[in-house]
Amino acid sequence: MKSRIKLILLILILAAPMPMAWAMLHWQIGIPESDVAKGELHHQLPPLSEWPLDWQANDRWLLVWSAPDVCGSECLAQADQWWRMHRALGRQAIRVERLRLAGQEQSVLPGETQVLWQDSRPDWAGDFQVWLVDPQGIVVTRYAAFAEVRDVHKDLERLLKRNPE
């Protein structure tokens, strides 16, 4: 009798996840409704090809950040942190290009491309904002000024992992 009870308990333990998963899905219990990304996913930004830039995408993921017209110590610190985050991607770093958007020429760090706004900066592009752009030029995620590097890094790693070459 004891061995039958043990067998029934073992079967119940092993079979329980399927009915529980069905119940969670059917009644929408315990399913998170928020997004996983740390940045803003539901934005109304145009594709990169429609931005007032003299630059063309080259089938790589882009980490785009907007620098102020005069690059002071805050700007240099931001540039350095994005450079370090790019290096922290490891082998995946070659799949990502860093773009610095500015109103005038500035000194750039290694591996960074500077692109100047053609006419004037759009209203939606503030200083120190960051965007992750897919290889087709579509803005995937937008971050506010002075975004946490860990959040951007985590989102970018997740995007690269989910979108293999």
Order of alpha helices (4+ residues) and beta strands (2+ residues): alpha-alpha-beta-alpha-beta-beta-beta-beta-alpha
